[in-house]
């Protein structure tokens, strides 16, 4: 039987980082839950965040973006970047 301390340690672990596969440019990804999206590497010319059909340009080509469930992150690129999602 596990000790209480071991069980608490399991519960306090943050969710794993998810690497998001992105499609052809411009690629749109719907955010599954609140969290952060990290865009890095590749050759990115534009990162936009959309909500309810309205998109806002971030002015960034590398970014850590706070996002909410259902937001859309649209990335325009010539060389595919790495996109990670941190839940929570």
Jmol script that loads the backbone (N, CA, C; Angstrom):
load data "model"
ATOM      1  N   UNK A   1       0.852  -1.180   0.000  1.00  0.00           N
ATOM      2  CA  UNK A   1       0.000   0.000   0.000  1.00  0.00           C
ATOM      3  C   UNK A   1       0.899   1.246   0.000  1.00  0.00           C
ATOM      4  N   UNK A   2       0.655   2.206  -0.913  1.00  0.00           N
ATOM      5  CA  UNK A   2       1.489   3.406  -0.980  1.00  0.00           C
ATOM      6  C   UNK A   2       1.286   4.300   0.234  1.00  0.00           C
ATOM      7  N   UNK A   3       2.322   5.043   0.562  1.00  0.00           N
ATOM      8  CA  UNK A   3       2.246   6.007   1.654  1.00  0.00           C
ATOM      9  C   UNK A   3       1.512   7.257   1.191  1.00  0.00           C
ATOM     10  N   UNK A   4       0.946   7.989   2.123  1.00  0.00           N
ATOM     11  CA  UNK A   4       0.212   9.218   1.811  1.00  0.00           C
ATOM     12  C   UNK A   4       1.118  10.217   1.102  1.00  0.00           C
ATOM     13  N   UNK A   5       2.371  10.328   1.533  1.00  0.00           N
ATOM     14  CA  UNK A   5       3.311  11.252   0.901  1.00  0.00           C
ATOM     15  C   UNK A   5       3.526  10.939  -0.567  1.00  0.00           C
ATOM     16  N   UNK A   6       3.589   9.656  -0.915  1.00  0.00           N
ATOM     17  CA  UNK A   6       3.753   9.246  -2.309  1.00  0.00           C
ATOM     18  C   UNK A   6       2.522   9.627  -3.128  1.00  0.00           C
ATOM     19  N   UNK A   7       1.360   9.443  -2.565  1.00  0.00           N
ATOM     20  CA  UNK A   7       0.117   9.798  -3.262  1.00  0.00           C
ATOM     21  C   UNK A   7       0.034  11.301  -3.491  1.00  0.00           C
ATOM     22  N   UNK A   8       0.409  12.097  -2.497  1.00  0.00           N
ATOM     23  CA  UNK A   8       0.398  13.554  -2.654  1.00  0.00           C
ATOM     24  C   UNK A   8       1.368  13.984  -3.741  1.00  0.00           C
ATOM     25  N   UNK A   9       2.535  13.371  -3.800  1.00  0.00           N
ATOM     26  CA  UNK A   9       3.528  13.712  -4.826  1.00  0.00           C
ATOM     27  C   UNK A   9       2.958  13.460  -6.221  1.00  0.00           C
ATOM     28  N   UNK A  10       2.226  12.363  -6.401  1.00  0.00           N
ATOM     29  CA  UNK A  10       1.605  12.068  -7.695  1.00  0.00           C
ATOM     30  C   UNK A  10       0.581  13.134  -8.065  1.00  0.00           C
ATOM     31  N   UNK A  11      -0.213  13.556  -7.070  1.00  0.00           N
ATOM     32  CA  UNK A  11      -1.259  14.540  -7.328  1.00  0.00           C
ATOM     33  C   UNK A  11      -0.690  15.924  -7.632  1.00  0.00           C
ATOM     34  N   UNK A  12       0.482  16.246  -7.102  1.00  0.00           N
ATOM     35  CA  UNK A  12       1.029  17.583  -7.293  1.00  0.00           C
ATOM     36  C   UNK A  12       1.845  17.721  -8.579  1.00  0.00           C
ATOM     37  N   UNK A  13       2.036  16.638  -9.310  1.00  0.00           N
ATOM     38  CA  UNK A  13       2.801  16.698 -10.550  1.00  0.00           C
ATOM     39  C   UNK A  13       1.989  17.425 -11.624  1.00  0.00           C
ATOM     40  N   UNK A  14       2.613  18.394 -12.320  1.00  0.00           N
ATOM     41  CA  UNK A  14       1.894  19.091 -13.385  1.00  0.00           C
ATOM     42  C   UNK A  14       1.693  18.170 -14.584  1.00  0.00           C
ATOM     43  N   UNK A  15       0.697  18.473 -15.420  1.00  0.00           N
ATOM     44  CA  UNK A  15       0.493  17.661 -16.620  1.00  0.00           C
ATOM     45  C   UNK A  15       1.713  17.731 -17.534  1.00  0.00           C
ATOM     46  N   UNK A  16       1.898  16.704 -18.319  1.00  0.00           N
ATOM     47  CA  UNK A  16       3.024  16.652 -19.254  1.00  0.00           C
ATOM     48  C   UNK A  16       2.893  17.739 -20.322  1.00  0.00           C
ATOM     49  N   UNK A  17       4.024  18.169 -20.832  1.00  0.00           N
ATOM     50  CA  UNK A  17       4.046  19.116 -21.948  1.00  0.00           C
ATOM     51  C   UNK A  17       3.669  18.349 -23.208  1.00  0.00           C
ATOM     52  N   UNK A  18       2.796  18.939 -24.020  1.00  0.00           N
ATOM     53  CA  UNK A  18       2.387  18.304 -25.270  1.00  0.00           C
ATOM     54  C   UNK A  18       3.032  19.031 -26.438  1.00  0.00           C
ATOM     55  N   UNK A  19       3.680  18.277 -27.320  1.00  0.00           N
ATOM     56  CA  UNK A  19       4.183  18.849 -28.566  1.00  0.00           C
ATOM     57  C   UNK A  19       3.026  18.799 -29.548  1.00  0.00           C
ATOM     58  N   UNK A  20       2.683  19.951 -30.111  1.00  0.00           N
ATOM     59  CA  UNK A  20       1.562  20.013 -31.044  1.00  0.00           C
ATOM     60  C   UNK A  20       2.065  19.888 -32.480  1.00  0.00           C
ATOM     61  N   UNK A  21       1.469  18.975 -33.228  1.00  0.00           N
ATOM     62  CA  UNK A  21       1.774  18.857 -34.648  1.00  0.00           C
ATOM     63  C   UNK A  21       1.011  19.959 -35.367  1.00  0.00           C
ATOM     64  N   UNK A  22       1.690  20.697 -36.206  1.00  0.00           N
ATOM     65  CA  UNK A  22       0.997  21.757 -36.930  1.00  0.00           C
ATOM     66  C   UNK A  22       1.001  21.447 -38.412  1.00  0.00           C
ATOM     67  N   UNK A  23      -0.028  21.931 -39.077  1.00  0.00           N
ATOM     68  CA  UNK A  23      -0.198  21.662 -40.495  1.00  0.00           C
ATOM     69  C   UNK A  23       0.514  22.678 -41.365  1.00  0.00           C
ATOM     70  N   UNK A  24       0.142  22.664 -42.621  1.00  0.00           N
ATOM     71  CA  UNK A  24       0.730  23.574 -43.597  1.00  0.00           C
ATOM     72  C   UNK A  24       0.451  25.023 -43.210  1.00  0.00           C
ATOM     73  N   UNK A  25       1.367  25.890 -43.576  1.00  0.00           N
ATOM     74  CA  UNK A  25       1.250  27.315 -43.247  1.00  0.00           C
ATOM     75  C   UNK A  25       0.194  27.990 -44.115  1.00  0.00           C
ATOM     76  N   UNK A  26      -0.618  28.869 -43.538  1.00  0.00           N
ATOM     77  CA  UNK A  26      -0.740  29.171 -42.115  1.00  0.00           C
ATOM     78  C   UNK A  26      -1.495  28.063 -41.391  1.00  0.00           C
ATOM     79  N   UNK A  27      -0.970  27.655 -40.267  1.00  0.00           N
ATOM     80  CA  UNK A  27      -1.525  26.549 -39.497  1.00  0.00           C
ATOM     81  C   UNK A  27      -2.344  27.079 -38.333  1.00  0.00           C
ATOM     82  N   UNK A  28      -3.542  26.549 -38.169  1.00  0.00           N
ATOM     83  CA  UNK A  28      -4.407  26.942 -37.058  1.00  0.00           C
ATOM     84  C   UNK A  28      -4.576  25.776 -36.093  1.00  0.00           C
ATOM     85  N   UNK A  29      -4.400  26.058 -34.812  1.00  0.00           N
ATOM     86  CA  UNK A  29      -4.549  25.051 -33.770  1.00  0.00           C
ATOM     87  C   UNK A  29      -5.572  25.548 -32.759  1.00  0.00           C
ATOM     88  N   UNK A  30      -6.576  24.716 -32.462  1.00  0.00           N
ATOM     89  CA  UNK A  30      -7.566  25.058 -31.441  1.00  0.00           C
ATOM     90  C   UNK A  30      -7.030  24.583 -30.097  1.00  0.00           C
ATOM     91  N   UNK A  31      -6.991  25.467 -29.130  1.00  0.00           N
ATOM     92  CA  UNK A  31      -6.449  25.169 -27.806  1.00  0.00           C
ATOM     93  C   UNK A  31      -7.460  24.313 -27.036  1.00  0.00           C
ATOM     94  N   UNK A  32      -7.015  23.141 -26.514  1.00  0.00           N
ATOM     95  CA  UNK A  32      -7.945  22.242 -25.834  1.00  0.00           C
ATOM     96  C   UNK A  32      -8.384  22.695 -24.448  1.00  0.00           C
ATOM     97  N   UNK A  33      -7.583  23.524 -23.779  1.00  0.00           N
ATOM     98  CA  UNK A  33      -7.908  23.946 -22.417  1.00  0.00           C
ATOM     99  C   UNK A  33      -7.049  25.162 -22.068  1.00  0.00           C
ATOM    100  N   UNK A  34      -7.330  25.800 -20.951  1.00  0.00           N
ATOM    101  CA  UNK A  34      -6.511  26.935 -20.511  1.00  0.00           C
ATOM    102  C   UNK A  34      -5.060  26.497 -20.351  1.00  0.00           C
ATOM    103  N   UNK A  35      -4.142  27.390 -20.669  1.00  0.00           N
ATOM    104  CA  UNK A  35      -2.736  27.060 -20.518  1.00  0.00           C
ATOM    105  C   UNK A  35      -1.852  28.051 -21.240  1.00  0.00           C
ATOM    106  N   UNK A  36      -0.740  27.538 -21.738  1.00  0.00           N
ATOM    107  CA  UNK A  36       0.206  28.365 -22.486  1.00  0.00           C
ATOM    108  C   UNK A  36       0.660  27.612 -23.726  1.00  0.00           C
ATOM    109  N   UNK A  37       0.859  28.357 -24.797  1.00  0.00           N
ATOM    110  CA  UNK A  37       1.424  27.833 -26.035  1.00  0.00           C
ATOM    111  C   UNK A  37       2.796  28.465 -26.189  1.00  0.00           C
ATOM    112  N   UNK A  38       3.807  27.640 -26.477  1.00  0.00           N
ATOM    113  CA  UNK A  38       5.158  28.130 -26.712  1.00  0.00           C
ATOM    114  C   UNK A  38       5.511  27.846 -28.167  1.00  0.00           C
ATOM    115  N   UNK A  39       5.855  28.900 -28.905  1.00  0.00           N
ATOM    116  CA  UNK A  39       6.256  28.781 -30.309  1.00  0.00           C
ATOM    117  C   UNK A  39       7.725  29.164 -30.381  1.00  0.00           C
ATOM    118  N   UNK A  40       8.553  28.259 -30.917  1.00  0.00           N
ATOM    119  CA  UNK A  40       9.976  28.557 -31.011  1.00  0.00           C
ATOM    120  C   UNK A  40      10.596  27.821 -32.195  1.00  0.00           C
ATOM    121  N   UNK A  41      11.701  28.359 -32.674  1.00  0.00           N
ATOM    122  CA  UNK A  41      12.415  27.736 -33.779  1.00  0.00           C
ATOM    123  C   UNK A  41      11.709  27.952 -35.101  1.00  0.00           C
ATOM    124  N   UNK A  42      12.189  27.279 -36.119  1.00  0.00           N
ATOM    125  CA  UNK A  42      11.628  27.424 -37.449  1.00  0.00           C
ATOM    126  C   UNK A  42      11.836  28.835 -37.970  1.00  0.00           C
ATOM    127  N   UNK A  43      11.104  29.156 -39.027  1.00  0.00           N
ATOM    128  CA  UNK A  43      11.116  30.511 -39.565  1.00  0.00           C
ATOM    129  C   UNK A  43       9.679  30.994 -39.597  1.00  0.00           C
ATOM    130  N   UNK A  44       9.299  31.715 -38.551  1.00  0.00           N
ATOM    131  CA  UNK A  44       7.929  32.181 -38.358  1.00  0.00           C
ATOM    132  C   UNK A  44       7.838  33.649 -38.765  1.00  0.00           C
ATOM    133  N   UNK A  45       6.803  34.004 -39.523  1.00  0.00           N
ATOM    134  CA  UNK A  45       6.618  35.404 -39.896  1.00  0.00           C
ATOM    135  C   UNK A  45       5.441  36.050 -39.175  1.00  0.00           C
ATOM    136  N   UNK A  46       4.529  35.228 -38.608  1.00  0.00           N
ATOM    137  CA  UNK A  46       3.332  35.792 -37.989  1.00  0.00           C
ATOM    138  C   UNK A  46       2.722  34.798 -37.009  1.00  0.00           C
ATOM    139  N   UNK A  47       2.393  35.284 -35.804  1.00  0.00           N
ATOM    140  CA  UNK A  47       1.639  34.494 -34.826  1.00  0.00           C
ATOM    141  C   UNK A  47       0.413  35.311 -34.456  1.00  0.00           C
ATOM    142  N   UNK A  48      -0.763  34.684 -34.576  1.00  0.00           N
ATOM    143  CA  UNK A  48      -2.029  35.349 -34.256  1.00  0.00           C
ATOM    144  C   UNK A  48      -2.803  34.497 -33.251  1.00  0.00           C
ATOM    145  N   UNK A  49      -3.613  35.164 -32.442  1.00  0.00           N
ATOM    146  CA  UNK A  49      -4.536  34.470 -31.541  1.00  0.00           C
ATOM    147  C   UNK A  49      -5.940  34.886 -31.927  1.00  0.00           C
ATOM    148  N   UNK A  50      -6.818  33.881 -32.042  1.00  0.00           N
ATOM    149  CA  UNK A  50      -8.196  34.165 -32.415  1.00  0.00           C
ATOM    150  C   UNK A  50      -9.180  33.672 -31.377  1.00  0.00           C
ATOM    151  N   UNK A  51     -10.261  34.418 -31.269  1.00  0.00           N
ATOM    152  CA  UNK A  51     -11.356  34.038 -30.376  1.00  0.00           C
ATOM    153  C   UNK A  51     -12.643  34.512 -31.011  1.00  0.00           C
ATOM    154  N   UNK A  52     -13.607  33.602 -31.122  1.00  0.00           N
ATOM    155  CA  UNK A  52     -14.915  33.919 -31.707  1.00  0.00           C
ATOM    156  C   UNK A  52     -14.780  34.520 -33.101  1.00  0.00           C
ATOM    157  N   UNK A  53     -13.816  34.023 -33.882  1.00  0.00           N
ATOM    158  CA  UNK A  53     -13.665  34.458 -35.267  1.00  0.00           C
ATOM    159  C   UNK A  53     -12.856  35.729 -35.478  1.00  0.00           C
ATOM    160  N   UNK A  54     -12.411  36.369 -34.405  1.00  0.00           N
ATOM    161  CA  UNK A  54     -11.605  37.579 -34.520  1.00  0.00           C
ATOM    162  C   UNK A  54     -10.159  37.252 -34.160  1.00  0.00           C
ATOM    163  N   UNK A  55      -9.221  37.603 -35.055  1.00  0.00           N
ATOM    164  CA  UNK A  55      -7.805  37.321 -34.820  1.00  0.00           C
ATOM    165  C   UNK A  55      -7.046  38.599 -34.506  1.00  0.00           C
ATOM    166  N   UNK A  56      -6.068  38.475 -33.608  1.00  0.00           N
ATOM    167  CA  UNK A  56      -5.205  39.583 -33.212  1.00  0.00           C
ATOM    168  C   UNK A  56      -3.767  39.153 -33.497  1.00  0.00           C
ATOM    169  N   UNK A  57      -3.019  40.014 -34.166  1.00  0.00           N
ATOM    170  CA  UNK A  57      -1.613  39.752 -34.430  1.00  0.00           C
ATOM    171  C   UNK A  57      -0.814  40.036 -33.169  1.00  0.00           C
ATOM    172  N   UNK A  58       0.076  39.104 -32.800  1.00  0.00           N
ATOM    173  CA  UNK A  58       0.867  39.289 -31.581  1.00  0.00           C
ATOM    174  C   UNK A  58       2.078  40.190 -31.801  1.00  0.00           C
ATOM    175  N   UNK A  59       2.535  40.310 -33.046  1.00  0.00           N
ATOM    176  CA  UNK A  59       3.750  41.065 -33.322  1.00  0.00           C
ATOM    177  C   UNK A  59       5.009  40.277 -32.983  1.00  0.00           C
ATOM    178  N   UNK A  60       4.852  38.989 -32.685  1.00  0.00           N
ATOM    179  CA  UNK A  60       5.963  38.137 -32.280  1.00  0.00           C
ATOM    180  C   UNK A  60       6.202  37.024 -33.289  1.00  0.00           C
ATOM    181  N   UNK A  61       7.439  36.510 -33.324  1.00  0.00           N
ATOM    182  CA  UNK A  61       7.733  35.332 -34.142  1.00  0.00           C
ATOM    183  C   UNK A  61       8.194  34.160 -33.270  1.00  0.00           C
ATOM    184  N   UNK A  62       8.504  34.431 -32.022  1.00  0.00           N
ATOM    185  CA  UNK A  62       8.760  33.437 -30.983  1.00  0.00           C
ATOM    186  C   UNK A  62       7.972  33.913 -29.774  1.00  0.00           C
ATOM    187  N   UNK A  63       7.263  33.000 -29.114  1.00  0.00           N
ATOM    188  CA  UNK A  63       6.378  33.505 -28.063  1.00  0.00           C
ATOM    189  C   UNK A  63       6.006  32.441 -27.042  1.00  0.00           C
ATOM    190  N   UNK A  64       5.651  32.926 -25.845  1.00  0.00           N
ATOM    191  CA  UNK A  64       4.946  32.159 -24.833  1.00  0.00           C
ATOM    192  C   UNK A  64       3.616  32.876 -24.682  1.00  0.00           C
ATOM    193  N   UNK A  65       2.533  32.221 -25.073  1.00  0.00           N
ATOM    194  CA  UNK A  65       1.220  32.870 -25.130  1.00  0.00           C
ATOM    195  C   UNK A  65       0.252  32.255 -24.133  1.00  0.00           C
ATOM    196  N   UNK A  66      -0.299  33.043 -23.213  1.00  0.00           N
ATOM    197  CA  UNK A  66      -1.376  32.519 -22.373  1.00  0.00           C
ATOM    198  C   UNK A  66      -2.620  32.358 -23.243  1.00  0.00           C
ATOM    199  N   UNK A  67      -3.277  31.216 -23.135  1.00  0.00           N
ATOM    200  CA  UNK A  67      -4.440  30.932 -23.971  1.00  0.00           C
ATOM    201  C   UNK A  67      -5.566  30.347 -23.133  1.00  0.00           C
ATOM    202  N   UNK A  68      -6.770  30.470 -23.659  1.00  0.00           N
ATOM    203  CA  UNK A  68      -7.953  29.900 -23.019  1.00  0.00           C
ATOM    204  C   UNK A  68      -8.534  28.811 -23.910  1.00  0.00           C
ATOM    205  N   UNK A  69      -9.297  27.934 -23.280  1.00  0.00           N
ATOM    206  CA  UNK A  69      -9.946  26.847 -24.016  1.00  0.00           C
ATOM    207  C   UNK A  69     -10.733  27.401 -25.193  1.00  0.00           C
ATOM    208  N   UNK A  70     -10.509  26.834 -26.370  1.00  0.00           N
ATOM    209  CA  UNK A  70     -11.232  27.235 -27.569  1.00  0.00           C
ATOM    210  C   UNK A  70     -10.553  28.329 -28.371  1.00  0.00           C
ATOM    211  N   UNK A  71      -9.522  28.986 -27.808  1.00  0.00           N
ATOM    212  CA  UNK A  71      -8.771  29.966 -28.588  1.00  0.00           C
ATOM    213  C   UNK A  71      -8.127  29.256 -29.779  1.00  0.00           C
ATOM    214  N   UNK A  72      -7.847  30.022 -30.821  1.00  0.00           N
ATOM    215  CA  UNK A  72      -7.169  29.491 -32.001  1.00  0.00           C
ATOM    216  C   UNK A  72      -5.838  30.220 -32.134  1.00  0.00           C
ATOM    217  N   UNK A  73      -4.768  29.451 -32.247  1.00  0.00           N
ATOM    218  CA  UNK A  73      -3.445  30.028 -32.495  1.00  0.00           C
ATOM    219  C   UNK A  73      -3.121  29.740 -33.959  1.00  0.00           C
ATOM    220  N   UNK A  74      -2.870  30.816 -34.716  1.00  0.00           N
ATOM    221  CA  UNK A  74      -2.574  30.678 -36.149  1.00  0.00           C
ATOM    222  C   UNK A  74      -1.132  31.131 -36.384  1.00  0.00           C
ATOM    223  N   UNK A  75      -0.354  30.245 -36.993  1.00  0.00           N
ATOM    224  CA  UNK A  75       1.069  30.499 -37.204  1.00  0.00           C
ATOM    225  C   UNK A  75       1.372  30.443 -38.693  1.00  0.00           C
ATOM    226  N   UNK A  76       2.000  31.510 -39.191  1.00  0.00           N
ATOM    227  CA  UNK A  76       2.442  31.556 -40.582  1.00  0.00           C
ATOM    228  C   UNK A  76       3.954  31.364 -40.576  1.00  0.00           C
ATOM    229  N   UNK A  77       4.438  30.430 -41.390  1.00  0.00           N
ATOM    230  CA  UNK A  77       5.865  30.098 -41.354  1.00  0.00           C
ATOM    231  C   UNK A  77       6.341  29.602 -42.715  1.00  0.00           C
ATOM    232  N   UNK A  78       7.680  29.603 -42.896  1.00  0.00           N
ATOM    233  CA  UNK A  78       8.294  28.967 -44.063  1.00  0.00           C
ATOM    234  C   UNK A  78       9.071  27.726 -43.655  1.00  0.00           C
ATOM    235  N   UNK A  79       9.586  27.685 -42.422  1.00  0.00           N
ATOM    236  CA  UNK A  79      10.203  26.492 -41.847  1.00  0.00           C
ATOM    237  C   UNK A  79       9.429  26.190 -40.563  1.00  0.00           C
ATOM    238  N   UNK A  80       8.960  24.959 -40.418  1.00  0.00           N
ATOM    239  CA  UNK A  80       8.079  24.568 -39.312  1.00  0.00           C
ATOM    240  C   UNK A  80       8.720  24.839 -37.947  1.00  0.00           C
ATOM    241  N   UNK A  81       8.019  25.571 -37.067  1.00  0.00           N
ATOM    242  CA  UNK A  81       8.510  25.787 -35.708  1.00  0.00           C
ATOM    243  C   UNK A  81       8.109  24.626 -34.792  1.00  0.00           C
ATOM    244  N   UNK A  82       8.656  24.620 -33.597  1.00  0.00           N
ATOM    245  CA  UNK A  82       8.213  23.693 -32.559  1.00  0.00           C
ATOM    246  C   UNK A  82       7.139  24.412 -31.758  1.00  0.00           C
ATOM    247  N   UNK A  83       6.010  23.736 -31.544  1.00  0.00           N
ATOM    248  CA  UNK A  83       4.908  24.328 -30.786  1.00  0.00           C
ATOM    249  C   UNK A  83       4.574  23.385 -29.624  1.00  0.00           C
ATOM    250  N   UNK A  84       4.704  23.901 -28.405  1.00  0.00           N
ATOM    251  CA  UNK A  84       4.407  23.119 -27.203  1.00  0.00           C
ATOM    252  C   UNK A  84       3.209  23.722 -26.482  1.00  0.00           C
ATOM    253  N   UNK A  85       2.438  22.839 -25.838  1.00  0.00           N
ATOM    254  CA  UNK A  85       1.263  23.268 -25.080  1.00  0.00           C
ATOM    255  C   UNK A  85       1.441  22.846 -23.629  1.00  0.00           C
ATOM    256  N   UNK A  86       1.296  23.807 -22.726  1.00  0.00           N
ATOM    257  CA  UNK A  86       1.353  23.569 -21.288  1.00  0.00           C
ATOM    258  C   UNK A  86      -0.045  23.773 -20.732  1.00  0.00           C
ATOM    259  N   UNK A  87      -0.672  22.715 -20.244  1.00  0.00           N
ATOM    260  CA  UNK A  87      -2.023  22.825 -19.685  1.00  0.00           C
ATOM    261  C   UNK A  87      -1.971  23.482 -18.314  1.00  0.00           C
ATOM    262  N   UNK A  88      -2.983  24.350 -18.090  1.00  0.00           N
ATOM    263  CA  UNK A  88      -3.126  24.934 -16.759  1.00  0.00           C
ATOM    264  C   UNK A  88      -2.554  26.278 -16.558  1.00  0.00           C
TER     265      UNK A  88
END
end "model"
wireframe off; spacefill off
backbone 0.3
color backbone group
